[in-house]
Amino acid sequence: MISMRFIRIVKLGLKSLLLHKLRSGLTMLGIVFGVCSVIAMLSIGEGASQEAQDQIKRMGASNIIVRSVKPTEDQTSTNQTSRVIMYGLTYEDAERLNIPTVDVLVRMRENQKDVRFRDRKVTCRVIGTVPWYPEVANHEVAEGRFLTHIDFDNKTNVCVLGDSVARTLFLFEDPIGQIIRVGSDYFRVAGVMEPKGTAATQSGGGGESEASRLTDFMFIPITTARTWFGEYNTKSSSGSRETEYVELHELQVRVNDIRNVEATAKVVRSTIDQFHKKDDVRVIVPLELLAQARETQRIFNIVLGSIAGISLLVGGIGIMNIMLATVTERTREIGIRRALGAKKSQVITQFIVETMVLSVTGGLLGIGLGVLVPKLVTHFADMATVVTAPTLMLAFGISAAVGIIFGIYPAWRAANMDPIDALRHE
């Protein structure tokens, strides 16, 4: 009995709304665009956050990265035409970080060199490292092989190219086994790394800005790098010459248990601070960065959701405005229903149902549009977007709540009309 009465009320509400199709459609647009903006903005924010978190995870949740950083005082200009700057990690630092909770330690140093094959050339970071680098840095070999212990011990002139370097130098040729020129020396190509070498491009020394600017890289044994390139790197500009002496640009430390990362990071920081007084080494803990990224995502989603929620608020105000106008237009109808015995609760239900039909229909259309917009953003702007079920449920729930909240006052006003005054209304 109750269900049949509710179905009759819903049908009556739909009939009343369809009498003014254009007005009802324009009223729903506020809800449609409000729901769409909530979904789209949260999806874009979620996509950007997950992309950042994936990059941090690829650095290794159980890893600790220690980088050499050029001190600020050494970056200021001086009147000297020639000087030597000594900073950063040393091989002694690598020995000091062999603590009980450290499972594997990777040493890395780099030089910027021109790499040539026939008439093609590319400037890239030549990274000297150890054979076990891929397992620690989560960076796999696409074809060929990585450096071996034999290469390391014999200081062999072999190299493993980054995907970008391989494509630039060899185009459609097979790079494996080819001989390339690195500076004034010759190396044989043993392998090519996976295209998505995020960990490698982020893990170079010499400063964060330089590492992010130079996206091309290649790997050689660190023993070979010391033999051919040494620890000195000379830069000349505007009549002055600056020589940097850096033994190691980076150390990657893998902790034996992720639960020990925080404690190990404290030991690493205290050890580095003890032997480096001029702030020329930076300790990066991806697990801490991951926690910060998730907290930033939460705050970012709240801000974006609040901004998008304003659109829903405006849509709700539009619904209230239209329903108040509808109450005024149907004053005589309300008076007749009350005179025939309709209860206040029935009148309130009637108008609540009409606002709910507007908001729910607008919410469903908004969900459809909100799922489509992130796909268009991904396709045309090449931005990662992630539409999640909680986002859809949140947007739809807010749209339904808007219908109820902003429909209460018009319904209450209609139910509390005096039947006699309503019957006199023209």
VOGU-3710 file (C-alpha; in Angstrom, 3 decimals, decimal comma):
1> mismrfiriv> 0,000/0,000/0,000  2,756/2,423/0,989  4,865/1,469/-2,030  1,937/2,002/-4,423  1,303/5,430/-2,900  4,987/6,356/-3,289  4,996/5,204/-6,930  1,915/7,350/-7,570  3,641/10,355/-5,997  6,734/9,786/-8,165
11> klglkslllh> 4,605/9,572/-11,324  2,785/12,759/-10,357  6,133/14,488/-9,747  7,468/13,418/-13,143  4,270/14,604/-14,809  4,573/18,022/-13,121  8,213/18,383/-14,192  7,492/17,314/-17,787  4,917/20,088/-18,090  7,922/22,492/-18,099
21> klrsgltmlg> 10,611/20,466/-19,894  12,942/23,376/-20,695  12,819/24,797/-17,180  13,392/21,387/-15,617  16,287/20,689/-18,003  18,001/23,996/-17,281  17,553/23,409/-13,544  19,249/20,008/-13,817  22,237/21,495/-15,663  23,559/22,973/-12,422
31> ivfgvcsvia> 23,609/19,515/-10,832  25,009/17,888/-13,996  27,976/20,233/-14,219  28,487/20,199/-10,464  28,725/16,389/-10,316  30,881/16,373/-13,461  33,320/18,900/-11,986  33,613/16,931/-8,718  34,440/13,703/-10,559  36,753/15,333/-13,113
41> mlsigegasq> 38,776/17,373/-10,604  39,164/14,496/-8,144  40,119/12,144/-11,000  42,789/14,520/-12,288  44,133/15,018/-8,770  44,126/11,261/-8,113  45,913/10,600/-11,395  48,635/13,158/-10,702  49,086/11,830/-7,168  49,327/8,185/-8,253
51> eaqdqikrmg> 51,845/9,068/-10,944  54,022/10,821/-8,364  53,647/7,912/-5,934  54,549/5,391/-8,656  57,742/7,317/-9,381  58,624/7,274/-5,689  57,852/3,536/-5,436  60,133/2,864/-8,402  62,932/4,440/-6,397  62,373/1,628/-3,889
61> asniivrsvk> 60,318/1,778/-0,706  63,101/0,004/1,199  65,865/2,147/-0,334  67,721/5,154/1,038  69,360/7,457/-1,498  72,371/9,552/-0,535  73,399/12,220/-3,090  76,275/14,625/-3,434  75,098/18,228/-3,642  77,204/21,215/-4,607
71> ptedqtstnq> 77,344/23,543/-1,562  75,605/26,883/-1,907  78,713/28,902/-1,073  80,547/27,192/-3,950  77,851/28,272/-6,395  78,423/31,984/-5,816  80,583/33,869/-8,262  84,161/34,749/-7,357  86,969/36,727/-8,974  89,163/33,642/-9,269
81> tsrvimyglt> 89,865/32,513/-12,849  90,689/28,982/-11,749  89,728/27,014/-8,652  89,136/23,467/-7,420  85,967/22,611/-5,500  85,912/19,455/-3,406  82,577/18,207/-2,123  80,235/15,263/-1,916  80,433/11,602/-1,039  83,661/9,662/-0,730
91> yedaerlnip> 84,544/5,982/-0,916  85,105/6,125/2,840  81,456/7,197/3,235  80,445/4,053/1,336  82,425/1,948/3,798  80,895/3,764/6,777  77,354/2,979/5,546  77,917/-0,789/5,648  75,785/-1,057/8,782  73,977/-4,261/9,942
101> tvdvlvrmre> 70,539/-3,306/8,563  71,923/-2,514/5,096  71,412/-5,378/2,664  72,976/-3,966/-0,538  74,857/-0,762/-1,321  75,224/0,703/-4,840  77,958/3,243/-5,649  77,481/5,657/-8,539  79,479/8,474/-10,101  78,825/10,345/-13,317
111> nqkdvrfrdr> 80,378/12,471/-16,006  78,702/14,400/-18,748  80,129/13,323/-22,120  79,451/13,535/-25,851  78,601/10,074/-27,173  79,015/9,393/-30,921  78,113/6,654/-33,348  79,083/7,389/-36,942  77,691/10,872/-37,715  75,189/10,891/-34,861
121> kvtcrvigtv> 75,909/12,466/-31,464  74,139/12,905/-28,139  75,251/14,509/-24,869  74,398/12,288/-21,943  75,254/11,362/-18,373  77,816/8,570/-18,270  77,066/6,815/-14,980  79,688/4,566/-13,469  78,041/1,961/-11,264  78,167/-1,630/-10,027
131> pwypevanhe> 76,708/-4,844/-11,542  73,921/-5,135/-8,947  72,454/-1,698/-9,727  69,259/-2,987/-11,526  68,009/-5,072/-8,571  68,351/-2,160/-6,162  67,094/0,640/-8,434  64,152/-1,362/-9,892  65,431/-0,642/-13,391  65,376/-3,575/-15,788
141> vaegrflthi> 67,322/-4,331/-18,975  65,209/-4,332/-22,142  67,668/-6,209/-24,383  71,168/-7,566/-24,092  72,653/-7,634/-20,595  73,750/-5,360/-17,800  77,283/-4,996/-16,466  78,847/-8,149/-14,990  81,362/-8,797/-12,234  83,921/-9,637/-14,930
151> dfdnktnvcv> 83,384/-6,179/-16,486  83,738/-4,664/-13,023  86,910/-6,528/-12,056  88,647/-6,148/-15,433  87,630/-2,513/-15,933  86,165/-3,447/-19,311  85,077/-0,787/-21,826  81,454/-1,923/-22,064  78,324/0,141/-21,652  74,569/-0,222/-21,236
161> lgdsvartlf> 72,567/2,517/-22,950  69,441/4,254/-21,826  66,508/3,831/-24,217  66,634/7,466/-25,375  70,372/7,298/-26,178  69,942/4,014/-28,059  67,113/5,407/-30,208  69,017/8,619/-30,967  72,294/6,934/-31,938  71,079/3,788/-33,680
171> lfedpigqii> 67,618/4,656/-35,009  66,475/1,285/-36,437  69,783/-0,560/-36,082  70,507/-3,172/-33,419  72,814/-1,470/-30,866  74,015/-4,692/-29,193  77,691/-5,294/-29,961  78,221/-1,930/-31,677  81,223/0,262/-30,837  80,532/3,854/-29,764
181> rvgsdyfrva> 82,796/6,726/-28,845  82,435/8,255/-25,389  84,517/11,420/-25,198  87,866/10,211/-26,585  87,409/6,547/-25,616  85,592/3,623/-27,248  83,021/1,327/-25,641  81,126/-1,755/-26,784  77,337/-1,739/-26,241  76,283/-4,708/-24,085
191> gvmepkgtaa> 72,622/-3,830/-23,474  69,780/-1,321/-23,496  67,687/-0,387/-20,456  63,902/-0,336/-20,252  62,263/2,792/-21,799  60,792/3,951/-18,492  64,047/4,609/-16,687  62,542/6,895/-14,050  64,758/5,608/-11,290  67,851/6,116/-13,358
201> tqsggggese> 67,006/9,573/-14,512  66,294/10,637/-10,983  69,258/9,010/-9,384  72,131/10,934/-10,854  74,363/13,131/-8,757  75,542/16,644/-9,396  72,404/18,313/-8,174  68,673/17,845/-8,545  68,229/20,411/-11,336  70,955/18,910/-13,506
211> asrltdfmfi> 69,651/15,374/-13,026  66,156/16,404/-14,037  67,443/18,385/-17,032  69,585/15,585/-18,489  67,261/12,733/-19,371  69,782/10,751/-21,489  72,090/8,332/-19,692  74,316/5,294/-20,087  75,995/2,952/-17,597  79,603/1,758/-17,450
221> pittartwfg> 81,520/-0,098/-14,691  82,516/2,343/-11,950  86,041/0,921/-12,071  86,235/1,835/-15,767  84,860/5,301/-15,031  87,593/5,920/-12,471  90,262/4,704/-14,883  89,244/6,798/-17,891  87,530/9,840/-16,365  88,871/10,087/-12,797
231> eyntksssgs> 87,307/12,145/-10,018  88,009/15,573/-11,523  85,537/17,348/-13,786  86,621/20,663/-15,336  84,177/23,286/-16,586  85,229/26,409/-18,489  83,094/29,483/-19,106  83,617/33,234/-19,681  87,393/33,051/-19,312  87,260/31,217/-15,976
241> reteyvelhe> 87,830/27,569/-15,213  86,276/25,559/-12,418  87,332/22,042/-11,473  85,126/19,864/-9,302  86,470/16,910/-7,347  83,740/14,393/-6,470  84,483/10,767/-5,700  80,897/9,499/-5,668  77,769/11,298/-6,823  75,343/8,861/-5,270
251> lqvrvndirn> 74,934/5,902/-2,949  71,792/3,770/-3,028  71,265/1,774/0,139  68,760/-1,082/0,292  67,577/-1,911/3,808  67,037/-5,587/4,660  63,514/-4,966/6,037  61,137/-2,118/5,236  60,396/-1,858/8,972  64,020/-0,859/9,544
261> veatakvvrs> 64,023/1,971/6,975  63,247/4,767/9,454  65,870/3,655/11,989  68,477/3,097/9,256  67,773/6,531/7,779  68,523/8,123/11,172  71,839/6,273/11,368  72,737/7,281/7,798  71,898/10,942/8,455  73,884/11,038/11,687
271> tidqfhkkdd> 76,883/9,380/9,987  76,781/11,809/7,057  76,363/14,848/9,342  79,362/13,737/11,384  81,754/13,787/8,417  80,152/16,449/6,157  79,903/19,832/7,844  79,250/21,989/4,762  75,909/20,455/3,713  77,242/18,830/0,538
281> vrvivplell> 75,282/15,581/0,891  71,537/15,042/0,824  69,736/11,972/2,198  66,484/11,037/0,454  64,144/8,397/1,890  61,491/7,353/-0,687  59,311/5,838/2,058  59,101/9,269/3,732  58,399/10,913/0,373  55,626/8,388/-0,234
291> aqaretqrif> 53,964/9,244/3,082  54,243/12,959/2,285  52,789/12,388/-1,198  49,787/10,573/0,247  49,176/13,335/2,782  49,484/15,933/0,019  47,006/13,940/-2,064  44,490/13,938/0,789  44,741/17,717/1,235  44,687/18,254/-2,542
301> nivlgsiagi> 41,522/16,157/-2,902  39,807/18,105/-0,121  40,656/21,412/-1,820  39,572/20,217/-5,275  36,424/18,613/-3,878  35,516/21,819/-2,040  35,992/23,920/-5,173  33,902/21,519/-7,240  31,306/21,337/-4,451  30,608/25,034/-4,948
311> sllvggigim> 29,170/24,129/-8,364  26,787/21,710/-6,669  25,865/24,411/-4,161  24,987/26,766/-7,004  22,950/23,972/-8,625  21,102/23,414/-5,353  20,266/27,097/-5,073  18,902/26,903/-8,621  16,678/23,968/-7,641  15,374/25,838/-4,599
321> nimlatvter> 14,637/28,912/-6,714  12,691/26,898/-9,303  10,759/24,948/-6,666  9,738/28,151/-4,884  8,458/29,472/-8,215  6,644/26,157/-8,735  4,991/26,416/-5,305  3,726/29,889/-6,198  2,372/28,679/-9,557  0,603/25,700/-7,969
331> treigirral> -0,861/27,506/-4,956  -4,439/26,809/-6,046  -3,639/23,124/-6,697  -2,149/22,848/-3,204  -5,255/24,473/-1,702  -7,568/22,031/-3,506  -5,526/19,021/-2,332  -5,541/20,270/1,243  -9,299/20,931/1,079  -9,872/17,358/-0,168
341> gakksqvitq> -8,029/15,992/2,869  -4,377/15,778/1,838  -2,059/15,839/4,835  0,915/18,187/5,206  3,268/15,208/5,054  1,814/14,220/1,654  2,349/17,708/0,238  5,911/17,787/1,592  6,596/14,341/0,100  5,246/15,513/-3,261
351> fivetmvlsv> 7,651/18,424/-3,571  10,631/16,538/-2,052  10,109/13,831/-4,666  10,136/16,408/-7,454  13,420/17,926/-6,259  14,870/14,438/-5,830  13,916/13,544/-9,403  15,727/16,672/-10,621  18,849/16,097/-8,540  19,115/12,306/-9,065
361> tggllgiglg> 18,572/12,574/-12,826  21,108/15,397/-12,954  23,488/13,333/-10,827  23,295/10,324/-13,173  23,878/12,521/-16,230  26,728/14,238/-14,354  28,365/10,871/-13,588  28,270/9,949/-17,270  29,810/13,281/-18,253  32,250/13,124/-15,332
371> vlvpklvthf> 33,600/9,735/-16,490  33,959/11,013/-20,061  35,840/14,241/-19,252  38,878/12,545/-17,576  39,175/10,231/-20,601  39,250/13,270/-22,895  41,854/14,950/-20,653  44,024/11,821/-20,784  43,658/11,542/-24,560  44,259/15,172/-25,539
381> admatvvtap> 46,439/16,510/-22,686  48,363/13,267/-22,024  47,662/13,567/-18,287  47,058/10,575/-16,053  43,532/10,481/-14,581  41,999/7,892/-12,268  38,232/7,587/-11,792  37,507/5,643/-8,604  34,265/4,133/-7,319  34,365/6,203/-4,081
391> tlmlafgisa> 34,575/9,375/-6,202  31,454/8,378/-8,171  29,585/7,453/-4,997  30,614/10,712/-3,311  29,508/12,854/-6,248  26,162/11,050/-6,581  25,567/11,125/-2,822  26,191/14,869/-2,706  23,787/15,461/-5,618  21,030/13,454/-3,835
401> avgiifgiyp> 21,699/15,321/-0,588  21,487/18,636/-2,444  18,040/17,630/-3,738  16,792/16,853/-0,245  18,346/19,857/1,536  17,332/22,469/-1,014  13,891/20,963/-1,486  12,922/21,011/2,193  12,096/24,735/2,445  9,899/24,919/-0,701
411> awraanmdpi> 8,089/21,743/0,409  7,599/23,088/3,942  6,292/26,366/2,535  3,813/24,537/0,293  2,575/22,293/3,135  2,015/25,214/5,533  -0,165/27,244/3,188  -3,611/28,088/4,537  -6,059/26,067/2,392  -8,633/28,900/2,296
421> dalrhe> -6,068/31,499/1,161  -4,660/29,007/-1,374  -8,162/28,429/-2,899  -8,607/32,206/-3,335  -5,296/32,499/-5,202  -5,694/33,282/-8,926
//
